[in-house]
């Protein structure tokens, strides 16, 4: 029949809201859409970590960028 949605209200620091709005604009998304994406992803990460304490201690590793050297003959 369709996707049900629920409204969520949160209190966040004004500086965090400004950053979220900037990211949303760069991604051409709404603030609500960015929030929903982050909540869904965050919940999956929390499930994997098992607790908020373990989640907060974990870090995200950036993929290393490998460059190929082109040899000239």
DSSP file (Angstrom, degrees, kcal/mol; ACC not computed):
  #  RESIDUE AA STRUCTURE BP1 BP2  ACC     N-H-->O    O-->H-N    N-H-->O    O-->H-N    TCO  KAPPA ALPHA  PHI   PSI    X-CA   Y-CA   Z-CA
    1    1 A X              0   0    0      0, 0.0     2,-0.2     0, 0.0     0, 0.0   0.000 360.0 360.0 360.0 -19.8    0.0    0.0    0.0
    2    2 A X        -     0   0    0      2,-0.0     2,-0.5     0, 0.0     0, 0.0  -0.725 360.0 -56.2 137.4 172.3    3.0    2.3    0.4
    3    3 A X        -     0   0    0     -2,-0.2     2,-0.3     1,-0.0     0, 0.0  -0.724  44.6-141.4 -90.2 129.3    5.6    3.3    2.9
    4    4 A X        -     0   0    0     -2,-0.5     2,-0.4     2,-0.0    -2,-0.0  -0.691  18.5-161.6 -87.0 141.6    4.5    4.6    6.3
    5    5 A X        -     0   0    0     -2,-0.3     2,-0.4     2,-0.0     0, 0.0  -0.923   6.1-155.6-124.3 150.4    6.5    7.5    7.7
    6    6 A X        -     0   0    0     -2,-0.4     2,-0.3     2,-0.0    -2,-0.0  -0.970  19.4-124.4-124.7 140.8    6.8    8.8   11.2
    7    7 A X        -     0   0    0     -2,-0.4     2,-0.4     2,-0.0    -2,-0.0  -0.659  26.2-165.2 -83.1 137.5    7.7   12.3   12.3
    8    8 A X        -     0   0    0     -2,-0.3     2,-0.5     2,-0.0    -2,-0.0  -0.987   5.5-159.7-126.9 133.2   10.7   12.6   14.6
    9    9 A X        +     0   0    0     -2,-0.4     2,-0.3     2,-0.0    -2,-0.0  -0.950  16.0 174.9-114.0 132.0   11.6   15.6   16.6
   10   10 A X        -     0   0    0     -2,-0.5     2,-0.6     2,-0.0    -2,-0.0  -0.952  28.9-131.9-133.0 152.5   15.2   16.1   18.0
   11   11 A X        +     0   0    0     -2,-0.3     2,-0.3     0, 0.0    -2,-0.0  -0.929  37.5 165.6-102.7 120.2   17.1   18.7   19.8
   12   12 A X        -     0   0    0     -2,-0.6     2,-0.1     2,-0.0    -2,-0.0  -0.910  42.7 -90.4-130.7 159.7   20.4   19.4   18.2
   13   13 A X     >  -     0   0    0     -2,-0.3     4,-2.0     1,-0.1     3,-0.4  -0.394  35.8-121.4 -66.9 144.4   23.0   22.2   18.6
   14   14 A X  H  > S+     0   0    0      1,-0.2     4,-2.2     2,-0.2     5,-0.2   0.866 112.6  55.7 -55.9 -37.9   22.5   25.1   16.1
   15   15 A X  H  > S+     0   0    0      1,-0.2     4,-2.0     2,-0.2    -1,-0.2   0.885 106.6  50.4 -64.2 -37.7   26.0   24.5   14.7
   16   16 A X  H  > S+     0   0    0     -3,-0.4     4,-2.5     2,-0.2    -1,-0.2   0.902 109.0  51.6 -65.5 -40.9   25.1   20.9   13.9
   17   17 A X  H  X S+     0   0    0     -4,-2.0     4,-2.6     1,-0.2    -2,-0.2   0.909 107.7  52.3 -62.5 -41.7   21.9   21.9   12.2
   18   18 A X  H  X S+     0   0    0     -4,-2.2     4,-2.2     1,-0.2    -1,-0.2   0.925 110.6  47.8 -60.3 -44.6   23.8   24.4   10.0
   19   19 A X  H  X S+     0   0    0     -4,-2.0     4,-2.5     1,-0.2    -2,-0.2   0.909 111.3  50.5 -63.8 -41.6   26.3   21.7    9.0
   20   20 A X  H  X S+     0   0    0     -4,-2.5     4,-2.6     1,-0.2    -2,-0.2   0.906 109.8  50.3 -63.1 -41.1   23.5   19.3    8.2
   21   21 A X  H  X S+     0   0    0     -4,-2.6     4,-2.3     2,-0.2    -1,-0.2   0.896 110.2  50.8 -63.3 -40.2   21.7   21.9    6.1
   22   22 A X  H  X S+     0   0    0     -4,-2.2     4,-2.2     2,-0.2    -2,-0.2   0.922 111.7  46.6 -64.3 -44.2   25.0   22.5    4.2
   23   23 A X  H  X S+     0   0    0     -4,-2.5     4,-2.1     1,-0.2    -2,-0.2   0.915 111.2  52.6 -63.2 -42.1   25.5   18.8    3.5
   24   24 A X  H  <>S+     0   0    0     -4,-2.6     5,-3.0     1,-0.2     4,-0.5   0.909 109.3  49.3 -60.2 -42.5   21.9   18.5    2.4
   25   25 A X  H ><5S+     0   0    0     -4,-2.3     3,-0.9     3,-0.2    -1,-0.2   0.913 110.3  50.0 -64.4 -42.7   22.3   21.4    0.0
   26   26 A X  H 3<5S+     0   0    0     -4,-2.2    -1,-0.2     1,-0.3    -2,-0.2   0.863 114.9  44.1 -63.3 -35.4   25.5   19.9   -1.5
   27   27 A X  T 3<5S-     0   0    0     -4,-2.1    -1,-0.3    -5,-0.2    -2,-0.2   0.455 111.5-122.4 -86.9  -1.8   23.7   16.6   -2.0
   28   28 A X  T < 5S+     0   0    0     -3,-0.9     2,-0.3    -4,-0.5    -3,-0.2   0.930  71.8 123.3  55.9  49.2   20.6   18.3   -3.4
   29   29 A X      < -     0   0    0     -5,-3.0    -1,-0.2    -6,-0.1     2,-0.2  -0.832  64.9-102.5-129.3 167.3   18.5   16.7   -0.6
   30   30 A X     >  -     0   0    0     -2,-0.3     4,-2.3     1,-0.1     5,-0.2  -0.517  31.1-114.4 -86.4 161.4   16.2   18.0    2.1
   31   31 A X  H  > S+     0   0    0      1,-0.2     4,-2.5     2,-0.2     5,-0.2   0.902 119.1  52.5 -60.4 -41.1   17.2   18.3    5.7
   32   32 A X  H  > S+     0   0    0      2,-0.2     4,-2.2     1,-0.2    -1,-0.2   0.876 108.3  50.2 -62.7 -38.3   14.6   15.6    6.5
   33   33 A X  H  > S+     0   0    0      2,-0.2     4,-2.3     1,-0.2    -2,-0.2   0.917 111.0  47.9 -67.8 -43.9   16.0   13.3    3.9
   34   34 A X  H  X S+     0   0    0     -4,-2.3     4,-2.6     1,-0.2     5,-0.2   0.921 112.1  51.1 -61.0 -43.7   19.5   13.6    5.1
   35   35 A X  H  X S+     0   0    0     -4,-2.5     4,-2.4     1,-0.2    -2,-0.2   0.908 110.0  48.6 -60.0 -43.4   18.3   13.0    8.7
   36   36 A X  H  X S+     0   0    0     -4,-2.2     4,-2.4     2,-0.2    -1,-0.2   0.905 111.7  49.4 -64.8 -42.2   16.4    9.9    7.7
   37   37 A X  H  X S+     0   0    0     -4,-2.3     4,-2.6     1,-0.2     5,-0.2   0.933 113.0  47.0 -61.8 -46.7   19.5    8.5    5.8
   38   38 A X  H  X S+     0   0    0     -4,-2.6     4,-2.9     1,-0.2    -2,-0.2   0.886 112.1  50.0 -65.0 -39.5   21.7    9.2    8.8
   39   39 A X  H  X S+     0   0    0     -4,-2.4     4,-2.3    -5,-0.2    -1,-0.2   0.926 112.6  46.6 -64.6 -44.3   19.3    7.6   11.3
   40   40 A X  H  X S+     0   0    0     -4,-2.4     4,-1.7     2,-0.2    -2,-0.2   0.935 116.7  43.6 -64.0 -46.3   18.9    4.5    9.2
   41   41 A X  H  X S+     0   0    0     -4,-2.6     4,-2.2     1,-0.2    -2,-0.2   0.919 113.2  52.7 -64.4 -44.0   22.7    4.1    8.6
   42   42 A X  H  X S+     0   0    0     -4,-2.9     4,-2.5    -5,-0.2    -2,-0.2   0.877 106.8  52.0 -60.9 -39.7   23.4    4.9   12.3
   43   43 A X  H  X S+     0   0    0     -4,-2.3     4,-2.5     2,-0.2    -1,-0.2   0.908 108.6  50.6 -64.1 -41.5   21.0    2.2   13.5
   44   44 A X  H  X S+     0   0    0     -4,-1.7     4,-2.0     1,-0.2    -2,-0.2   0.907 111.7  48.1 -62.1 -41.2   22.7   -0.4   11.3
   45   45 A X  H  X S+     0   0    0     -4,-2.2     4,-2.4     2,-0.2    -2,-0.2   0.892 110.6  51.5 -65.8 -39.1   26.0    0.7   12.7
   46   46 A X  H  X S+     0   0    0     -4,-2.5     4,-2.6     2,-0.2    -2,-0.2   0.898 108.1  51.8 -64.2 -41.4   24.7    0.5   16.3
   47   47 A X  H  < S+     0   0    0     -4,-2.5    -1,-0.2     1,-0.2    -2,-0.2   0.919 111.9  46.6 -60.5 -43.4   23.3   -3.0   15.6
   48   48 A X  H  < S+     0   0    0     -4,-2.0    -2,-0.2     1,-0.2    -1,-0.2   0.896 114.7  46.3 -66.4 -40.4   26.8   -4.1   14.4
   49   49 A X  H  < S-     0   0    0     -4,-2.4    -2,-0.2    -5,-0.1    -1,-0.2   0.845  97.1-142.5 -72.3 -34.3   28.6   -2.5   17.3
   50   50 A X  S  < S+     0   0    0     -4,-2.6     2,-0.3    -5,-0.2    -3,-0.1   0.114  71.7  31.8  93.7 -22.4   26.2   -3.9   19.9
   51   51 A X  S  > S-     0   0    0     -5,-0.1     4,-2.2     1,-0.1     5,-0.1  -0.983  78.5-115.7-159.5 158.0   26.2   -0.8   22.1
   52   52 A X  H  > S+     0   0    0     -2,-0.3     4,-2.5     1,-0.2     5,-0.2   0.852 115.4  57.5 -65.8 -32.8   26.5    2.9   21.9
   53   53 A X  H  > S+     0   0    0      2,-0.2     4,-1.1     1,-0.2    -1,-0.2   0.939 110.1  42.2 -63.2 -46.8   29.7    2.8   23.9
   54   54 A X  H  > S+     0   0    0      1,-0.2     4,-0.9     2,-0.2    -1,-0.2   0.867 113.4  54.1 -67.2 -36.0   31.3    0.4   21.4
   55   55 A X  H >< S+     0   0    0     -4,-2.2     3,-0.8     1,-0.2    -2,-0.2   0.919 106.7  50.4 -63.5 -43.7   29.9    2.4   18.5
   56   56 A X  H 3< S+     0   0    0     -4,-2.5    -1,-0.2     1,-0.2    -2,-0.2   0.755 109.0  52.7 -68.6 -23.6   31.4    5.7   19.8
   57   57 A X  H 3< S+     0   0    0     -4,-1.1    -1,-0.2    -5,-0.2    -2,-0.2   0.662  93.6  91.2 -83.7 -17.0   34.8    4.0   20.2
   58   58 A X    <<  -     0   0    0     -4,-0.9     2,-0.3    -3,-0.8    -9,-0.0  -0.394  62.6-151.8 -79.9 157.1   34.9    2.8   16.6
   59   59 A X        -     0   0    0     -2,-0.1     2,-0.6     0, 0.0    -2,-0.1  -0.894  14.0-124.0-125.5 157.1   36.4    4.7   13.8
   60   60 A X        -     0   0    0     -2,-0.3     2,-0.4     0, 0.0    -2,-0.0  -0.894  25.9-144.2-101.5 124.0   35.7    4.8   10.1
   61   61 A X        -     0   0    0     -2,-0.6     2,-0.3     1,-0.0     3,-0.0  -0.702  11.4-130.7 -89.4 137.5   38.7    4.1    7.9
   62   62 A X        -     0   0    0     -2,-0.4     2,-0.2     1,-0.1     3,-0.0  -0.624  29.3-106.0 -82.8 145.1   39.1    5.9    4.7
   63   63 A X        -     0   0    0     -2,-0.3     2,-0.2     1,-0.1    -1,-0.1  -0.504  37.3-117.3 -68.5 135.7   39.8    3.9    1.6
   64   64 A X        -     0   0    0     -2,-0.2     2,-0.7     1,-0.1    -1,-0.1  -0.544  22.5-131.3 -75.4 140.3   43.4    4.3    0.6
   65   65 A X        -     0   0    0     -2,-0.2     2,-0.5    -3,-0.0    -1,-0.1  -0.827  20.7-160.1 -95.4 116.8   43.9    5.8   -2.8
   66   66 A X        -     0   0    0     -2,-0.7     2,-0.4     2,-0.0    -2,-0.0  -0.833   3.0-159.2 -99.0 132.0   46.3    3.8   -4.9
   67   67 A X        -     0   0    0     -2,-0.5     2,-0.5     2,-0.0    -2,-0.0  -0.903  10.8-136.7-111.9 140.2   47.9    5.5   -7.8
   68   68 A X        -     0   0    0     -2,-0.4     2,-0.5     2,-0.0    -2,-0.0  -0.792  15.1-138.5 -93.8 131.0   49.4    3.7  -10.7
   69   69 A X        -     0   0    0     -2,-0.5     2,-0.6     1,-0.0    -2,-0.0  -0.758  13.4-143.4 -87.6 130.9   52.7    5.0  -11.9
   70   70 A X        -     0   0    0     -2,-0.5     2,-0.4     2,-0.0    -2,-0.0  -0.839  11.5-147.3 -97.0 124.4   52.9    5.0  -15.7
   71   71 A X        -     0   0    0     -2,-0.6     2,-0.5     2,-0.0    -2,-0.0  -0.734   5.9-146.1 -91.7 135.4   56.3    4.1  -16.9
   72   72 A X              0   0    0     -2,-0.4    -2,-0.0     1,-0.1     0, 0.0  -0.880 360.0 360.0-102.0 130.2   57.4    5.8  -20.1
   73   73 A X              0   0    0     -2,-0.5    -1,-0.1     0, 0.0    -2,-0.0   0.398 360.0 360.0-101.7 360.0   59.6    3.7  -22.4
